[in-house]
Each structure stands twice: as C-alpha cells, then as structure tokens.
C-alpha cells in the first residue's frame, strides 16, 4: 500500500516500514505522529481523497549539513556570507490504516 503524505508544506511518497526525513516536528524519540494523507493506492486501485491515517514513530531529531549563501550588492562594497542548518526529524512509518 502506497500513500502520499503532507508534512511541513512538502509531500512524501511512503510505504509501511519506510524511514523519511521531514522538517522538524515537535516531540522526542519514540513519540507517535499522525500525517495528513493526500493519496492512497497501489497498482490496482487509487483513492485521491482518502479518509485514512498514516502513523509514524519519531526515530531521531537531527540537523542537516550547513548550507552556505552569499549576499552581494554591486558597486557598493557590500558582501555578506551566511550559513544555515535545517532541523530535521527522521520518522519511521509504522501504520497505514484504511
């Protein structure tokens, strides 16, 4: 069974047992989370407006690698380098209920 879930403004394709890294979700390791489902189906059938729950368990809370950026204004002697580490939550999909 395949499901498409929504978390943090992004969509993820998941099946039961997958581990997915999503934007930070409040909670600690071992907490249960429920996702909004946009699509549910398999090779034979599909449901675009499912009334299902996709449950997951938080595996870890981490940060991504640092991403560097730069601001620059031409002819004004202005340059600024900055970095950002995005917070991530790794979630294991435990149940896709129909």
MODELLER restraints for C-alpha pairs under 7 A, 6 or more apart:
rsr = mdl.restraints
at = mdl.atoms
rsr.add(forms.Gaussian(group=physical.xy_distance, feature=features.Distance(at['CA:1:A'], at['CA:15:A']), mean=6.18, stdev=0.5))
rsr.add(forms.Gaussian(group=physical.xy_distance, feature=features.Distance(at['CA:1:A'], at['CA:41:A']), mean=5.90, stdev=0.5))
rsr.add(forms.Gaussian(group=physical.xy_distance, feature=features.Distance(at['CA:1:A'], at['CA:42:A']), mean=5.43, stdev=0.5))
rsr.add(forms.Gaussian(group=physical.xy_distance, feature=features.Distance(at['CA:2:A'], at['CA:14:A']), mean=6.02, stdev=0.5))
rsr.add(forms.Gaussian(group=physical.xy_distance, feature=features.Distance(at['CA:2:A'], at['CA:15:A']), mean=5.01, stdev=0.5))
rsr.add(forms.Gaussian(group=physical.xy_distance, feature=features.Distance(at['CA:2:A'], at['CA:40:A']), mean=5.84, stdev=0.5))
rsr.add(forms.Gaussian(group=physical.xy_distance, feature=features.Distance(at['CA:2:A'], at['CA:41:A']), mean=5.36, stdev=0.5))
rsr.add(forms.Gaussian(group=physical.xy_distance, feature=features.Distance(at['CA:2:A'], at['CA:42:A']), mean=5.69, stdev=0.5))
rsr.add(forms.Gaussian(group=physical.xy_distance, feature=features.Distance(at['CA:3:A'], at['CA:13:A']), mean=5.90, stdev=0.5))
rsr.add(forms.Gaussian(group=physical.xy_distance, feature=features.Distance(at['CA:3:A'], at['CA:14:A']), mean=5.44, stdev=0.5))
rsr.add(forms.Gaussian(group=physical.xy_distance, feature=features.Distance(at['CA:3:A'], at['CA:15:A']), mean=6.31, stdev=0.5))
rsr.add(forms.Gaussian(group=physical.xy_distance, feature=features.Distance(at['CA:3:A'], at['CA:37:A']), mean=6.93, stdev=0.5))
rsr.add(forms.Gaussian(group=physical.xy_distance, feature=features.Distance(at['CA:3:A'], at['CA:39:A']), mean=5.47, stdev=0.5))
rsr.add(forms.Gaussian(group=physical.xy_distance, feature=features.Distance(at['CA:3:A'], at['CA:40:A']), mean=4.50, stdev=0.5))
rsr.add(forms.Gaussian(group=physical.xy_distance, feature=features.Distance(at['CA:3:A'], at['CA:41:A']), mean=6.50, stdev=0.5))
rsr.add(forms.Gaussian(group=physical.xy_distance, feature=features.Distance(at['CA:4:A'], at['CA:11:A']), mean=6.49, stdev=0.5))
rsr.add(forms.Gaussian(group=physical.xy_distance, feature=features.Distance(at['CA:4:A'], at['CA:12:A']), mean=5.49, stdev=0.5))
rsr.add(forms.Gaussian(group=physical.xy_distance, feature=features.Distance(at['CA:4:A'], at['CA:13:A']), mean=4.51, stdev=0.5))
rsr.add(forms.Gaussian(group=physical.xy_distance, feature=features.Distance(at['CA:4:A'], at['CA:14:A']), mean=6.16, stdev=0.5))
rsr.add(forms.Gaussian(group=physical.xy_distance, feature=features.Distance(at['CA:4:A'], at['CA:37:A']), mean=6.03, stdev=0.5))
rsr.add(forms.Gaussian(group=physical.xy_distance, feature=features.Distance(at['CA:4:A'], at['CA:38:A']), mean=5.56, stdev=0.5))
rsr.add(forms.Gaussian(group=physical.xy_distance, feature=features.Distance(at['CA:4:A'], at['CA:39:A']), mean=5.07, stdev=0.5))
rsr.add(forms.Gaussian(group=physical.xy_distance, feature=features.Distance(at['CA:4:A'], at['CA:40:A']), mean=6.66, stdev=0.5))
rsr.add(forms.Gaussian(group=physical.xy_distance, feature=features.Distance(at['CA:5:A'], at['CA:11:A']), mean=5.56, stdev=0.5))
rsr.add(forms.Gaussian(group=physical.xy_distance, feature=features.Distance(at['CA:5:A'], at['CA:12:A']), mean=5.36, stdev=0.5))
rsr.add(forms.Gaussian(group=physical.xy_distance, feature=features.Distance(at['CA:5:A'], at['CA:13:A']), mean=6.58, stdev=0.5))
rsr.add(forms.Gaussian(group=physical.xy_distance, feature=features.Distance(at['CA:5:A'], at['CA:35:A']), mean=6.18, stdev=0.5))
rsr.add(forms.Gaussian(group=physical.xy_distance, feature=features.Distance(at['CA:5:A'], at['CA:36:A']), mean=5.66, stdev=0.5))
rsr.add(forms.Gaussian(group=physical.xy_distance, feature=features.Distance(at['CA:5:A'], at['CA:37:A']), mean=4.62, stdev=0.5))
rsr.add(forms.Gaussian(group=physical.xy_distance, feature=features.Distance(at['CA:5:A'], at['CA:38:A']), mean=5.76, stdev=0.5))
rsr.add(forms.Gaussian(group=physical.xy_distance, feature=features.Distance(at['CA:6:A'], at['CA:12:A']), mean=6.45, stdev=0.5))
rsr.add(forms.Gaussian(group=physical.xy_distance, feature=features.Distance(at['CA:6:A'], at['CA:35:A']), mean=6.57, stdev=0.5))
rsr.add(forms.Gaussian(group=physical.xy_distance, feature=features.Distance(at['CA:6:A'], at['CA:36:A']), mean=5.59, stdev=0.5))
rsr.add(forms.Gaussian(group=physical.xy_distance, feature=features.Distance(at['CA:6:A'], at['CA:37:A']), mean=6.54, stdev=0.5))
rsr.add(forms.Gaussian(group=physical.xy_distance, feature=features.Distance(at['CA:7:A'], at['CA:22:A']), mean=6.89, stdev=0.5))
rsr.add(forms.Gaussian(group=physical.xy_distance, feature=features.Distance(at['CA:7:A'], at['CA:35:A']), mean=6.89, stdev=0.5))
rsr.add(forms.Gaussian(group=physical.xy_distance, feature=features.Distance(at['CA:8:A'], at['CA:23:A']), mean=5.82, stdev=0.5))
rsr.add(forms.Gaussian(group=physical.xy_distance, feature=features.Distance(at['CA:16:A'], at['CA:93:A']), mean=5.36, stdev=0.5))
rsr.add(forms.Gaussian(group=physical.xy_distance, feature=features.Distance(at['CA:16:A'], at['CA:94:A']), mean=5.80, stdev=0.5))
rsr.add(forms.Gaussian(group=physical.xy_distance, feature=features.Distance(at['CA:16:A'], at['CA:95:A']), mean=6.00, stdev=0.5))
rsr.add(forms.Gaussian(group=physical.xy_distance, feature=features.Distance(at['CA:16:A'], at['CA:96:A']), mean=6.52, stdev=0.5))
rsr.add(forms.Gaussian(group=physical.xy_distance, feature=features.Distance(at['CA:17:A'], at['CA:92:A']), mean=6.29, stdev=0.5))
rsr.add(forms.Gaussian(group=physical.xy_distance, feature=features.Distance(at['CA:17:A'], at['CA:93:A']), mean=5.24, stdev=0.5))
rsr.add(forms.Gaussian(group=physical.xy_distance, feature=features.Distance(at['CA:17:A'], at['CA:94:A']), mean=5.90, stdev=0.5))
rsr.add(forms.Gaussian(group=physical.xy_distance, feature=features.Distance(at['CA:18:A'], at['CA:92:A']), mean=5.69, stdev=0.5))
rsr.add(forms.Gaussian(group=physical.xy_distance, feature=features.Distance(at['CA:18:A'], at['CA:93:A']), mean=5.48, stdev=0.5))
rsr.add(forms.Gaussian(group=physical.xy_distance, feature=features.Distance(at['CA:19:A'], at['CA:90:A']), mean=6.60, stdev=0.5))
rsr.add(forms.Gaussian(group=physical.xy_distance, feature=features.Distance(at['CA:19:A'], at['CA:91:A']), mean=5.52, stdev=0.5))
rsr.add(forms.Gaussian(group=physical.xy_distance, feature=features.Distance(at['CA:19:A'], at['CA:92:A']), mean=4.33, stdev=0.5))
rsr.add(forms.Gaussian(group=physical.xy_distance, feature=features.Distance(at['CA:19:A'], at['CA:93:A']), mean=6.39, stdev=0.5))
rsr.add(forms.Gaussian(group=physical.xy_distance, feature=features.Distance(at['CA:20:A'], at['CA:90:A']), mean=5.60, stdev=0.5))
rsr.add(forms.Gaussian(group=physical.xy_distance, feature=features.Distance(at['CA:20:A'], at['CA:91:A']), mean=5.30, stdev=0.5))
rsr.add(forms.Gaussian(group=physical.xy_distance, feature=features.Distance(at['CA:20:A'], at['CA:92:A']), mean=6.40, stdev=0.5))
rsr.add(forms.Gaussian(group=physical.xy_distance, feature=features.Distance(at['CA:21:A'], at['CA:88:A']), mean=6.24, stdev=0.5))
rsr.add(forms.Gaussian(group=physical.xy_distance, feature=features.Distance(at['CA:21:A'], at['CA:89:A']), mean=5.58, stdev=0.5))
rsr.add(forms.Gaussian(group=physical.xy_distance, feature=features.Distance(at['CA:21:A'], at['CA:90:A']), mean=4.36, stdev=0.5))
rsr.add(forms.Gaussian(group=physical.xy_distance, feature=features.Distance(at['CA:21:A'], at['CA:91:A']), mean=6.30, stdev=0.5))
rsr.add(forms.Gaussian(group=physical.xy_distance, feature=features.Distance(at['CA:22:A'], at['CA:88:A']), mean=5.73, stdev=0.5))
rsr.add(forms.Gaussian(group=physical.xy_distance, feature=features.Distance(at['CA:22:A'], at['CA:89:A']), mean=5.44, stdev=0.5))
rsr.add(forms.Gaussian(group=physical.xy_distance, feature=features.Distance(at['CA:22:A'], at['CA:90:A']), mean=6.38, stdev=0.5))
rsr.add(forms.Gaussian(group=physical.xy_distance, feature=features.Distance(at['CA:23:A'], at['CA:87:A']), mean=6.40, stdev=0.5))
rsr.add(forms.Gaussian(group=physical.xy_distance, feature=features.Distance(at['CA:23:A'], at['CA:88:A']), mean=4.80, stdev=0.5))
rsr.add(forms.Gaussian(group=physical.xy_distance, feature=features.Distance(at['CA:23:A'], at['CA:89:A']), mean=6.02, stdev=0.5))
rsr.add(forms.Gaussian(group=physical.xy_distance, feature=features.Distance(at['CA:24:A'], at['CA:87:A']), mean=5.46, stdev=0.5))
rsr.add(forms.Gaussian(group=physical.xy_distance, feature=features.Distance(at['CA:24:A'], at['CA:88:A']), mean=4.72, stdev=0.5))
rsr.add(forms.Gaussian(group=physical.xy_distance, feature=features.Distance(at['CA:24:A'], at['CA:89:A']), mean=5.04, stdev=0.5))
rsr.add(forms.Gaussian(group=physical.xy_distance, feature=features.Distance(at['CA:25:A'], at['CA:89:A']), mean=6.22, stdev=0.5))
rsr.add(forms.Gaussian(group=physical.xy_distance, feature=features.Distance(at['CA:28:A'], at['CA:58:A']), mean=6.89, stdev=0.5))
rsr.add(forms.Gaussian(group=physical.xy_distance, feature=features.Distance(at['CA:29:A'], at['CA:58:A']), mean=5.06, stdev=0.5))
rsr.add(forms.Gaussian(group=physical.xy_distance, feature=features.Distance(at['CA:29:A'], at['CA:59:A']), mean=5.36, stdev=0.5))
rsr.add(forms.Gaussian(group=physical.xy_distance, feature=features.Distance(at['CA:29:A'], at['CA:60:A']), mean=5.64, stdev=0.5))
rsr.add(forms.Gaussian(group=physical.xy_distance, feature=features.Distance(at['CA:30:A'], at['CA:57:A']), mean=5.75, stdev=0.5))
rsr.add(forms.Gaussian(group=physical.xy_distance, feature=features.Distance(at['CA:30:A'], at['CA:58:A']), mean=5.26, stdev=0.5))
rsr.add(forms.Gaussian(group=physical.xy_distance, feature=features.Distance(at['CA:30:A'], at['CA:59:A']), mean=6.34, stdev=0.5))
rsr.add(forms.Gaussian(group=physical.xy_distance, feature=features.Distance(at['CA:31:A'], at['CA:57:A']), mean=5.69, stdev=0.5))
rsr.add(forms.Gaussian(group=physical.xy_distance, feature=features.Distance(at['CA:31:A'], at['CA:58:A']), mean=5.56, stdev=0.5))
rsr.add(forms.Gaussian(group=physical.xy_distance, feature=features.Distance(at['CA:32:A'], at['CA:55:A']), mean=6.97, stdev=0.5))
rsr.add(forms.Gaussian(group=physical.xy_distance, feature=features.Distance(at['CA:32:A'], at['CA:56:A']), mean=5.76, stdev=0.5))
rsr.add(forms.Gaussian(group=physical.xy_distance, feature=features.Distance(at['CA:32:A'], at['CA:57:A']), mean=4.68, stdev=0.5))
rsr.add(forms.Gaussian(group=physical.xy_distance, feature=features.Distance(at['CA:32:A'], at['CA:58:A']), mean=6.56, stdev=0.5))
rsr.add(forms.Gaussian(group=physical.xy_distance, feature=features.Distance(at['CA:33:A'], at['CA:55:A']), mean=5.76, stdev=0.5))
rsr.add(forms.Gaussian(group=physical.xy_distance, feature=features.Distance(at['CA:33:A'], at['CA:56:A']), mean=5.23, stdev=0.5))
rsr.add(forms.Gaussian(group=physical.xy_distance, feature=features.Distance(at['CA:33:A'], at['CA:57:A']), mean=6.12, stdev=0.5))
rsr.add(forms.Gaussian(group=physical.xy_distance, feature=features.Distance(at['CA:34:A'], at['CA:53:A']), mean=6.55, stdev=0.5))
rsr.add(forms.Gaussian(group=physical.xy_distance, feature=features.Distance(at['CA:34:A'], at['CA:54:A']), mean=5.73, stdev=0.5))
rsr.add(forms.Gaussian(group=physical.xy_distance, feature=features.Distance(at['CA:34:A'], at['CA:55:A']), mean=4.62, stdev=0.5))
rsr.add(forms.Gaussian(group=physical.xy_distance, feature=features.Distance(at['CA:34:A'], at['CA:56:A']), mean=6.36, stdev=0.5))
rsr.add(forms.Gaussian(group=physical.xy_distance, feature=features.Distance(at['CA:35:A'], at['CA:53:A']), mean=6.63, stdev=0.5))
rsr.add(forms.Gaussian(group=physical.xy_distance, feature=features.Distance(at['CA:35:A'], at['CA:54:A']), mean=5.44, stdev=0.5))
rsr.add(forms.Gaussian(group=physical.xy_distance, feature=features.Distance(at['CA:35:A'], at['CA:55:A']), mean=6.48, stdev=0.5))
rsr.add(forms.Gaussian(group=physical.xy_distance, feature=features.Distance(at['CA:36:A'], at['CA:53:A']), mean=6.99, stdev=0.5))
rsr.add(forms.Gaussian(group=physical.xy_distance, feature=features.Distance(at['CA:37:A'], at['CA:50:A']), mean=6.85, stdev=0.5))
rsr.add(forms.Gaussian(group=physical.xy_distance, feature=features.Distance(at['CA:37:A'], at['CA:52:A']), mean=6.61, stdev=0.5))
rsr.add(forms.Gaussian(group=physical.xy_distance, feature=features.Distance(at['CA:37:A'], at['CA:53:A']), mean=6.64, stdev=0.5))
rsr.add(forms.Gaussian(group=physical.xy_distance, feature=features.Distance(at['CA:37:A'], at['CA:54:A']), mean=6.79, stdev=0.5))
rsr.add(forms.Gaussian(group=physical.xy_distance, feature=features.Distance(at['CA:38:A'], at['CA:48:A']), mean=6.41, stdev=0.5))
rsr.add(forms.Gaussian(group=physical.xy_distance, feature=features.Distance(at['CA:38:A'], at['CA:49:A']), mean=6.37, stdev=0.5))
rsr.add(forms.Gaussian(group=physical.xy_distance, feature=features.Distance(at['CA:38:A'], at['CA:50:A']), mean=6.90, stdev=0.5))
rsr.add(forms.Gaussian(group=physical.xy_distance, feature=features.Distance(at['CA:39:A'], at['CA:47:A']), mean=5.90, stdev=0.5))
rsr.add(forms.Gaussian(group=physical.xy_distance, feature=features.Distance(at['CA:39:A'], at['CA:48:A']), mean=4.78, stdev=0.5))
rsr.add(forms.Gaussian(group=physical.xy_distance, feature=features.Distance(at['CA:39:A'], at['CA:49:A']), mean=6.43, stdev=0.5))
rsr.add(forms.Gaussian(group=physical.xy_distance, feature=features.Distance(at['CA:39:A'], at['CA:50:A']), mean=6.37, stdev=0.5))
rsr.add(forms.Gaussian(group=physical.xy_distance, feature=features.Distance(at['CA:40:A'], at['CA:46:A']), mean=5.93, stdev=0.5))
rsr.add(forms.Gaussian(group=physical.xy_distance, feature=features.Distance(at['CA:40:A'], at['CA:47:A']), mean=5.25, stdev=0.5))
rsr.add(forms.Gaussian(group=physical.xy_distance, feature=features.Distance(at['CA:40:A'], at['CA:48:A']), mean=6.65, stdev=0.5))
rsr.add(forms.Gaussian(group=physical.xy_distance, feature=features.Distance(at['CA:40:A'], at['CA:50:A']), mean=6.32, stdev=0.5))
rsr.add(forms.Gaussian(group=physical.xy_distance, feature=features.Distance(at['CA:41:A'], at['CA:47:A']), mean=5.96, stdev=0.5))
rsr.add(forms.Gaussian(group=physical.xy_distance, feature=features.Distance(at['CA:52:A'], at['CA:97:A']), mean=5.66, stdev=0.5))
rsr.add(forms.Gaussian(group=physical.xy_distance, feature=features.Distance(at['CA:52:A'], at['CA:98:A']), mean=5.11, stdev=0.5))
rsr.add(forms.Gaussian(group=physical.xy_distance, feature=features.Distance(at['CA:53:A'], at['CA:96:A']), mean=6.15, stdev=0.5))
rsr.add(forms.Gaussian(group=physical.xy_distance, feature=features.Distance(at['CA:53:A'], at['CA:97:A']), mean=5.49, stdev=0.5))
rsr.add(forms.Gaussian(group=physical.xy_distance, feature=features.Distance(at['CA:54:A'], at['CA:95:A']), mean=5.87, stdev=0.5))
rsr.add(forms.Gaussian(group=physical.xy_distance, feature=features.Distance(at['CA:54:A'], at['CA:96:A']), mean=4.63, stdev=0.5))
rsr.add(forms.Gaussian(group=physical.xy_distance, feature=features.Distance(at['CA:54:A'], at['CA:97:A']), mean=6.40, stdev=0.5))
rsr.add(forms.Gaussian(group=physical.xy_distance, feature=features.Distance(at['CA:55:A'], at['CA:93:A']), mean=6.07, stdev=0.5))
rsr.add(forms.Gaussian(group=physical.xy_distance, feature=features.Distance(at['CA:55:A'], at['CA:94:A']), mean=5.79, stdev=0.5))
rsr.add(forms.Gaussian(group=physical.xy_distance, feature=features.Distance(at['CA:55:A'], at['CA:95:A']), mean=5.13, stdev=0.5))
rsr.add(forms.Gaussian(group=physical.xy_distance, feature=features.Distance(at['CA:55:A'], at['CA:96:A']), mean=6.46, stdev=0.5))
rsr.add(forms.Gaussian(group=physical.xy_distance, feature=features.Distance(at['CA:56:A'], at['CA:91:A']), mean=6.01, stdev=0.5))
rsr.add(forms.Gaussian(group=physical.xy_distance, feature=features.Distance(at['CA:56:A'], at['CA:92:A']), mean=5.34, stdev=0.5))
rsr.add(forms.Gaussian(group=physical.xy_distance, feature=features.Distance(at['CA:56:A'], at['CA:93:A']), mean=4.22, stdev=0.5))
rsr.add(forms.Gaussian(group=physical.xy_distance, feature=features.Distance(at['CA:56:A'], at['CA:94:A']), mean=5.01, stdev=0.5))
rsr.add(forms.Gaussian(group=physical.xy_distance, feature=features.Distance(at['CA:56:A'], at['CA:95:A']), mean=6.79, stdev=0.5))
rsr.add(forms.Gaussian(group=physical.xy_distance, feature=features.Distance(at['CA:57:A'], at['CA:91:A']), mean=5.53, stdev=0.5))
rsr.add(forms.Gaussian(group=physical.xy_distance, feature=features.Distance(at['CA:57:A'], at['CA:92:A']), mean=5.30, stdev=0.5))
rsr.add(forms.Gaussian(group=physical.xy_distance, feature=features.Distance(at['CA:57:A'], at['CA:93:A']), mean=6.56, stdev=0.5))
rsr.add(forms.Gaussian(group=physical.xy_distance, feature=features.Distance(at['CA:57:A'], at['CA:94:A']), mean=6.74, stdev=0.5))
rsr.add(forms.Gaussian(group=physical.xy_distance, feature=features.Distance(at['CA:58:A'], at['CA:89:A']), mean=6.99, stdev=0.5))
rsr.add(forms.Gaussian(group=physical.xy_distance, feature=features.Distance(at['CA:58:A'], at['CA:90:A']), mean=6.09, stdev=0.5))
rsr.add(forms.Gaussian(group=physical.xy_distance, feature=features.Distance(at['CA:58:A'], at['CA:91:A']), mean=4.58, stdev=0.5))
rsr.add(forms.Gaussian(group=physical.xy_distance, feature=features.Distance(at['CA:58:A'], at['CA:92:A']), mean=6.47, stdev=0.5))
rsr.add(forms.Gaussian(group=physical.xy_distance, feature=features.Distance(at['CA:59:A'], at['CA:90:A']), mean=5.43, stdev=0.5))
rsr.add(forms.Gaussian(group=physical.xy_distance, feature=features.Distance(at['CA:59:A'], at['CA:91:A']), mean=5.44, stdev=0.5))
rsr.add(forms.Gaussian(group=physical.xy_distance, feature=features.Distance(at['CA:59:A'], at['CA:92:A']), mean=6.48, stdev=0.5))
rsr.add(forms.Gaussian(group=physical.xy_distance, feature=features.Distance(at['CA:60:A'], at['CA:89:A']), mean=5.87, stdev=0.5))
rsr.add(forms.Gaussian(group=physical.xy_distance, feature=features.Distance(at['CA:60:A'], at['CA:90:A']), mean=5.23, stdev=0.5))
rsr.add(forms.Gaussian(group=physical.xy_distance, feature=features.Distance(at['CA:61:A'], at['CA:88:A']), mean=5.97, stdev=0.5))
rsr.add(forms.Gaussian(group=physical.xy_distance, feature=features.Distance(at['CA:61:A'], at['CA:89:A']), mean=4.63, stdev=0.5))
rsr.add(forms.Gaussian(group=physical.xy_distance, feature=features.Distance(at['CA:61:A'], at['CA:90:A']), mean=6.43, stdev=0.5))
rsr.add(forms.Gaussian(group=physical.xy_distance, feature=features.Distance(at['CA:62:A'], at['CA:87:A']), mean=6.00, stdev=0.5))
rsr.add(forms.Gaussian(group=physical.xy_distance, feature=features.Distance(at['CA:62:A'], at['CA:88:A']), mean=5.24, stdev=0.5))
rsr.add(forms.Gaussian(group=physical.xy_distance, feature=features.Distance(at['CA:62:A'], at['CA:89:A']), mean=6.24, stdev=0.5))
rsr.add(forms.Gaussian(group=physical.xy_distance, feature=features.Distance(at['CA:63:A'], at['CA:85:A']), mean=6.02, stdev=0.5))
rsr.add(forms.Gaussian(group=physical.xy_distance, feature=features.Distance(at['CA:63:A'], at['CA:86:A']), mean=5.59, stdev=0.5))
rsr.add(forms.Gaussian(group=physical.xy_distance, feature=features.Distance(at['CA:63:A'], at['CA:87:A']), mean=4.47, stdev=0.5))
rsr.add(forms.Gaussian(group=physical.xy_distance, feature=features.Distance(at['CA:63:A'], at['CA:88:A']), mean=5.55, stdev=0.5))
rsr.add(forms.Gaussian(group=physical.xy_distance, feature=features.Distance(at['CA:64:A'], at['CA:85:A']), mean=5.56, stdev=0.5))
rsr.add(forms.Gaussian(group=physical.xy_distance, feature=features.Distance(at['CA:64:A'], at['CA:86:A']), mean=5.36, stdev=0.5))
rsr.add(forms.Gaussian(group=physical.xy_distance, feature=features.Distance(at['CA:64:A'], at['CA:87:A']), mean=6.41, stdev=0.5))
rsr.add(forms.Gaussian(group=physical.xy_distance, feature=features.Distance(at['CA:64:A'], at['CA:88:A']), mean=6.76, stdev=0.5))
rsr.add(forms.Gaussian(group=physical.xy_distance, feature=features.Distance(at['CA:65:A'], at['CA:85:A']), mean=6.02, stdev=0.5))
rsr.add(forms.Gaussian(group=physical.xy_distance, feature=features.Distance(at['CA:66:A'], at['CA:83:A']), mean=6.15, stdev=0.5))
rsr.add(forms.Gaussian(group=physical.xy_distance, feature=features.Distance(at['CA:66:A'], at['CA:84:A']), mean=5.43, stdev=0.5))
rsr.add(forms.Gaussian(group=physical.xy_distance, feature=features.Distance(at['CA:66:A'], at['CA:85:A']), mean=4.73, stdev=0.5))
rsr.add(forms.Gaussian(group=physical.xy_distance, feature=features.Distance(at['CA:67:A'], at['CA:83:A']), mean=5.51, stdev=0.5))
rsr.add(forms.Gaussian(group=physical.xy_distance, feature=features.Distance(at['CA:67:A'], at['CA:84:A']), mean=5.37, stdev=0.5))
rsr.add(forms.Gaussian(group=physical.xy_distance, feature=features.Distance(at['CA:67:A'], at['CA:85:A']), mean=6.51, stdev=0.5))
rsr.add(forms.Gaussian(group=physical.xy_distance, feature=features.Distance(at['CA:68:A'], at['CA:82:A']), mean=5.84, stdev=0.5))
rsr.add(forms.Gaussian(group=physical.xy_distance, feature=features.Distance(at['CA:68:A'], at['CA:83:A']), mean=4.44, stdev=0.5))
rsr.add(forms.Gaussian(group=physical.xy_distance, feature=features.Distance(at['CA:68:A'], at['CA:84:A']), mean=6.66, stdev=0.5))
rsr.add(forms.Gaussian(group=physical.xy_distance, feature=features.Distance(at['CA:69:A'], at['CA:81:A']), mean=5.88, stdev=0.5))
rsr.add(forms.Gaussian(group=physical.xy_distance, feature=features.Distance(at['CA:69:A'], at['CA:82:A']), mean=5.33, stdev=0.5))
rsr.add(forms.Gaussian(group=physical.xy_distance, feature=features.Distance(at['CA:69:A'], at['CA:83:A']), mean=6.10, stdev=0.5))
rsr.add(forms.Gaussian(group=physical.xy_distance, feature=features.Distance(at['CA:70:A'], at['CA:80:A']), mean=5.61, stdev=0.5))
rsr.add(forms.Gaussian(group=physical.xy_distance, feature=features.Distance(at['CA:70:A'], at['CA:81:A']), mean=4.41, stdev=0.5))
rsr.add(forms.Gaussian(group=physical.xy_distance, feature=features.Distance(at['CA:70:A'], at['CA:82:A']), mean=6.06, stdev=0.5))
rsr.add(forms.Gaussian(group=physical.xy_distance, feature=features.Distance(at['CA:71:A'], at['CA:79:A']), mean=5.67, stdev=0.5))
rsr.add(forms.Gaussian(group=physical.xy_distance, feature=features.Distance(at['CA:71:A'], at['CA:80:A']), mean=5.09, stdev=0.5))
rsr.add(forms.Gaussian(group=physical.xy_distance, feature=features.Distance(at['CA:71:A'], at['CA:81:A']), mean=6.45, stdev=0.5))
rsr.add(forms.Gaussian(group=physical.xy_distance, feature=features.Distance(at['CA:72:A'], at['CA:78:A']), mean=5.69, stdev=0.5))
rsr.add(forms.Gaussian(group=physical.xy_distance, feature=features.Distance(at['CA:72:A'], at['CA:79:A']), mean=4.56, stdev=0.5))
rsr.add(forms.Gaussian(group=physical.xy_distance, feature=features.Distance(at['CA:72:A'], at['CA:80:A']), mean=6.55, stdev=0.5))
rsr.add(forms.Gaussian(group=physical.xy_distance, feature=features.Distance(at['CA:73:A'], at['CA:79:A']), mean=6.75, stdev=0.5))
